[in-house]
Amino acid sequence: MTRARRTRDGAAEAPTRRRTASDQVSAALLQAAETVLDRDGTGGVTVRAVAREAQVAPMGVYNRFANKDGLLAALAIRAFDGLAAAIDVPTDLTPVERLRRACRGYRDHALAHPARYSLIFSAGTPAAEPSSPVMVRGHEVFLVLVGMVGDVIGSATREPLEAGQAVWNAVHGAVTIELAGIGQTSSAADSYEHMLDLIVDGLRSQSPA
């Protein structure tokens, strides 16, 4: 609610509006950008499209993100944040069950948000820019997976990094095939669970006796 301010002689001044905090404005614009992304795909995310969705002037988007690339980079970080939340599982589970649940969460998230998944993992992704904040965030999320893999292997050697990459290769490949609708089995969900069985068996074989 806005209130009229009064001068020393008691006259009412024009009412002033409380300004929205900068981070709230950025979050609102990113929410609008995410809506455009989900509806129209990465190609549909433009400064003007996001401005229309947010009901602001295009300059408002430029002021926050500089250009389309800056907007996509911010969206990509937001997409990685969503993926991180999807693979965040309770720590009181066994290492194997934690990894299984995380991989299931990964698939569920990708299927629920295909455009966001495509933004961060398709050709031309902002995550491929060396040393960029997007790449850094993506690496942080990857290390969560590596940590879970390391817990299954039970080793503090360099192996978890390579094993984590192998697990990600398998999970990403399965999700990509399912999203493209080119799977060769009758049930993508059952095939995914079978893949997780193979992954767990393979990791256990690397565990020290």
N, C-alpha and C positions, 0 to 999 in steps of 0.2 A: 504494500500500500504506500502511495506517495503522499507526503504532507507538504503543505505550503509553509515556507519559511517567512518570517516577518522581519522587517527592518527595525531599526531602533525606535522609529516613530510609530511603530505598530502596523504599518502598511504591509499587506501581504505581497510576497515575492512570487514569481512563477514557481510552480512545484518542480522539484528535481526528482529524477528517477535514480534508483539505486543501480549502479552499474553491475553487470554480470561479471564475475571473476574471469580472468583470462583462461584459466584451465577449464572452466565450465563452457566457455565459448568454443574452445578447441574440441572438447568432448562432444558437444552438440554437432559440430561440423563433421567429426569423424563418424558419429552415429548416422548422419545423413549420407555420408560417403559409403558406409557399410550397407545401408539400404540400397543404394544405387548398385553397388558391387553385387549384392545377392540377387538383385532383380535383372541386371543387364550384363553382368560379367565384367572382367577387367577392362575390356574395350569400351565399356559404357561409362567408365569413371573418368569424367572430365571436370574441370573447374566449374564450367557453366552448369553441368548436370547436377553437381553437388550443391551449387549455389541455389538452383531451382528447388531442389529437394529440401534444403534448409531454409528456404524463403529469405535469402539474404542476397546482397549484391555480390557479383563475382569477386570484387576487390576484397571482400571480407574473407574469402577463401585464400586469395593470394597473400593477404596480410599474415595469415597463420601458417601457411605451408609453402610460400614462395612460388610454387608452380605445380604442375601435375605430377612430376616426379616426386616432389616433396610430399604431396598428398598420398601417393601410392606407397611411399616408404613408411609413412605413419600408419597407413592401413595394414601394411605387412607386419609391422611390429604388433599391432593390435591382433592380427590373425595368429601370430606366434603366441601371444598371451593366451588366446583362447585355446590353442592346442596344448599349451603347458597346463592349463586348468583341466583339460580333458584327460591328461595322463597322470594327474596328481592323485595318487591312491594312498590309502591308509598305510602307515609304517608298521602296524602291528600284525601284518600278514606275513606269510612265509615269502622268501625272495621269489620263488617260482610263481606264487599266486599274485604277487605284486606286479611282476612282469606281464603275466597274462592279462590282468585287469587293465594295466596301462595300455597294452596293445589293443585291447577291445575298445577302450576309450578313444584311442587314436582313430580306429576305424569308424566308430560311431560319429565322432566329430567331423571327420572328412565327408562322410555320407550326408550328414545334416547340413554342412556348409561347403558344398563343392566349389563355389566361386572363391571363397576365402582360401581354401586349400590350393586351388589352382594358382592363385596370386602368389603364393610363397614357394610353390614347387614346380611351376611350369617354366619353360624357356623364357628368358627375359625377366625373371623374378628380381625384385630389388635385393633379395637375400644374396645374390651372386656378386654384389658390389663389394670388392675387397675392403675389409676393415670398417665397413659402414655400420651404423647402429643396428640396421636390420640383420646383417650377417652376424653381428655379435649376439643379438637376441636369439637368432636361430641356433647358434652354437650352444648357447646356454640351455636351450630346450633339449638339444641333442645330448648334452652331458647328463641330463636327468636320466635319459635312457641308458647311457653308458654306465651310470652308477647302478642301475637296477641289474644290468647284465653282469657287472662286476660282482654284485652280491650273489648272483646265481652261480657264477664260476668260482667265487670264493678266492680270488687271486688279486693281489695288488700290483701285478706286473702290467706291462703295456697291453696285454691281450684284450682287456675289456674294450679298449677303443676300437680295435679291429673287429672284435665280435659285435660291438654295438653298431658299427657301420653295416655289418652283414645282416643283423636283425632289422635295422632300418631299411636296408635294401629290400628285404623280403616283405616287410609290412607295407612299405610304400608301393612296391610292385603290385601286391594283392589289391590294395585300395584303388590304385590307378586302373587296373584291369576291371575292377567292379564298377567304378565310375564311368568307364567307357562302354560298359555293357558288353564286353567281349569274352567273358568267362566261358569256359568249356565244360563246366560241371553244372549239375542241376540246382545246387544250393551254394551260393557264395558264402553264406554264413558258416555252413558246415565245412567248406573247403578252408575257410580262414581258421577255424578251430583245429583242423588237421594240420595246417601249417604251423600253428603255435605248438602243437605236440612235437613236430619235427624240430622246431627251434629249441624247445626245452631239452629234448633228447640230445641235440647237438651240443648245447652249452654244458649239460651235465657231463658229457664225455670229456670236456676240457677241464673239469674240476679236478684238483689234486686228490690223490687217493688218501 
